[in-house]
Amino acid sequence: AENQKTVLTEEGLKKLEAQLDYLISVRRNEVSEQIAVARGFGDLSENAEYDEAKKEQAKVEEEIVRLTNT
């Protein structure tokens, strides 16, 4: 399964490139801001906003890696 190649149309490739660009240039910054704001709420060990922001950061980074390797 790991050796499977993905065949893309030019349009499909452009959509993936646009999605990757959005994740890197916009979404990554938004999540960083959410983390910064959540840090301001105090104790990180009991900070649900911080935990959610870190989970979102992990999802964004995983998607960036996935798209980069496609």
Backbone as CSV, one residue per row, in Angstrom:
resi,resn,N_x,N_y,N_z,CA_x,CA_y,CA_z,C_x,C_y,C_z
1,ALA,0.822,-1.196,0.000,0.000,0.000,0.000,0.865,1.258,0.000
2,GLU,2.038,1.189,0.625,2.895,2.367,0.695,3.497,2.737,-0.645
3,ASN,3.635,1.783,-1.548,4.249,2.038,-2.839,3.261,2.486,-3.901
4,GLN,2.003,2.642,-3.539,1.007,3.061,-4.516,1.284,4.496,-4.945
5,LYS,1.129,4.729,-6.204,1.288,6.069,-6.756,-0.081,6.685,-6.955
6,THR,-0.163,7.972,-6.737,-1.395,8.698,-6.948,-1.295,9.431,-8.275
7,VAL,-2.273,9.229,-9.130,-2.311,9.914,-10.410,-3.264,11.093,-10.265
8,LEU,-2.768,12.265,-10.626,-3.560,13.485,-10.483,-3.726,14.171,-11.829
9,THR,-4.876,14.769,-11.982,-5.054,15.652,-13.125,-4.369,16.969,-12.796
10,GLU,-4.180,17.779,-13.784,-3.582,19.091,-13.542,-4.448,19.893,-12.579
11,GLU,-5.766,19.812,-12.761,-6.695,20.520,-11.876,-6.596,19.990,-10.443
12,GLY,-6.513,18.677,-10.294,-6.379,18.073,-8.977,-5.096,18.484,-8.289
13,LEU,-4.016,18.543,-9.052,-2.734,18.974,-8.509,-2.807,20.423,-8.032
14,LYS,-3.449,21.274,-8.824,-3.585,22.679,-8.432,-4.394,22.814,-7.146
15,LYS,-5.430,21.986,-6.987,-6.232,22.028,-5.757,-5.388,21.614,-4.555
16,LEU,-4.593,20.554,-4.719,-3.738,20.105,-3.623,-2.677,21.154,-3.285
17,GLU,-2.111,21.781,-4.307,-1.114,22.828,-4.074,-1.739,24.021,-3.357
18,ALA,-2.972,24.375,-3.739,-3.670,25.484,-3.088,-3.975,25.140,-1.632
19,GLN,-4.384,23.904,-1.390,-4.670,23.470,-0.024,-3.390,23.511,0.815
20,LEU,-2.305,23.022,0.276,-1.032,23.038,0.978,-0.595,24.475,1.271
21,ASP,-0.716,25.340,0.299,-0.357,26.744,0.481,-1.198,27.374,1.588
22,TYR,-2.508,27.091,1.607,-3.399,27.611,2.644,-2.972,27.108,4.022
23,LEU,-2.689,25.820,4.127,-2.296,25.250,5.417,-1.006,25.884,5.927
24,ILE,-0.053,26.090,5.036,1.243,26.635,5.435,1.158,28.129,5.721
25,SER,0.524,28.880,4.847,0.567,30.341,4.952,-0.537,30.937,5.821
26,VAL,-1.654,30.240,5.990,-2.776,30.804,6.746,-3.071,29.991,8.000
27,ARG,-3.406,28.743,7.814,-3.892,27.917,8.921,-2.829,27.722,10.006
28,ARG,-1.583,27.522,9.596,-0.501,27.345,10.569,-0.390,28.576,11.471
29,ASN,-0.500,29.768,10.889,-0.437,31.008,11.672,-1.647,31.164,12.583
30,GLU,-2.823,30.796,12.092,-4.025,30.880,12.918,-3.893,29.998,14.160
31,VAL,-3.410,28.788,13.967,-3.267,27.864,15.090,-2.201,28.371,16.065
32,SER,-1.138,28.941,15.554,-0.108,29.510,16.428,-0.693,30.621,17.296
33,GLU,-1.547,31.436,16.713,-2.216,32.498,17.469,-3.145,31.908,18.530
34,GLN,-3.873,30.838,18.186,-4.746,30.190,19.159,-3.939,29.665,20.339
35,ILE,-2.786,29.088,20.061,-1.925,28.573,21.125,-1.440,29.718,22.008
36,ALA,-1.028,30.811,21.397,-0.547,31.960,22.168,-1.645,32.515,23.076
37,VAL,-2.844,32.631,22.550,-3.967,33.127,23.347,-4.273,32.160,24.488
38,ALA,-4.283,30.875,24.179,-4.597,29.865,25.193,-3.548,29.845,26.302
39,ARG,-2.294,30.096,25.946,-1.238,30.152,26.973,-1.528,31.260,27.985
40,GLY,-2.161,32.306,27.509,-2.495,33.425,28.386,-3.572,33.104,29.409
41,PHE,-4.243,31.976,29.239,-5.302,31.606,30.176,-4.766,30.969,31.445
42,GLY,-3.461,30.772,31.532,-2.885,30.265,32.776,-2.374,28.854,32.683
43,ASP,-2.551,28.122,33.755,-2.009,26.775,33.949,-2.306,25.878,32.752
44,LEU,-1.254,25.464,32.053,-1.423,24.659,30.844,-1.906,23.250,31.151
45,SER,-1.677,22.748,32.357,-2.087,21.378,32.683,-3.601,21.231,32.764
46,GLU,-4.301,22.327,32.974,-5.764,22.279,33.059,-6.403,23.229,32.050
47,ASN,-5.747,23.427,30.940,-6.173,24.417,29.965,-6.717,23.712,28.716
48,ALA,-8.040,23.584,28.653,-8.674,22.872,27.534,-8.434,23.586,26.206
49,GLU,-8.430,24.914,26.221,-8.210,25.670,24.985,-6.815,25.387,24.436
50,TYR,-5.837,25.306,25.327,-4.470,25.008,24.909,-4.385,23.597,24.329
51,ASP,-5.000,22.633,25.015,-4.988,21.252,24.534,-5.610,21.142,23.146
52,GLU,-6.741,21.798,22.943,-7.416,21.754,21.637,-6.569,22.424,20.561
53,ALA,-5.947,23.536,20.898,-5.100,24.232,19.926,-3.898,23.368,19.540
54,LYS,-3.309,22.671,20.505,-2.175,21.794,20.204,-2.617,20.603,19.346
55,LYS,-3.812,20.068,19.611,-4.341,18.987,18.779,-4.565,19.478,17.352
56,GLU,-5.107,20.668,17.212,-5.336,21.237,15.885,-4.010,21.462,15.169
57,GLN,-3.007,21.914,15.910,-1.685,22.112,15.329,-1.139,20.784,14.791
58,ALA,-1.311,19.731,15.547,-0.831,18.419,15.106,-1.547,17.975,13.840
59,LYS,-2.872,18.215,13.769,-3.636,17.838,12.574,-3.163,18.621,11.362
60,VAL,-2.948,19.916,11.531,-2.484,20.758,10.425,-1.119,20.278,9.943
61,GLU,-0.212,20.017,10.865,1.128,19.572,10.487,1.090,18.201,9.808
62,GLU,0.236,17.301,10.287,0.093,15.988,9.642,-0.423,16.130,8.214
63,GLU,-1.361,17.034,8.012,-1.920,17.235,6.674,-0.871,17.870,5.746
64,ILE,-0.066,18.772,6.284,1.009,19.364,5.478,1.979,18.276,5.030
65,VAL,2.362,17.399,5.943,3.274,16.302,5.597,2.630,15.393,4.554
66,ARG,1.351,15.053,4.758,0.662,14.175,3.822,0.633,14.781,2.411
67,LEU,0.289,16.058,2.332,0.209,16.708,1.022,1.589,16.861,0.395
68,THR,2.575,17.114,1.198,3.937,17.254,0.686,4.435,15.936,0.109
69,ASN,4.012,14.835,0.699,4.463,13.525,0.237,3.589,12.926,-0.846
70,THR,2.545,13.595,-1.252,1.637,13.078,-2.278,2.251,13.224,-3.654
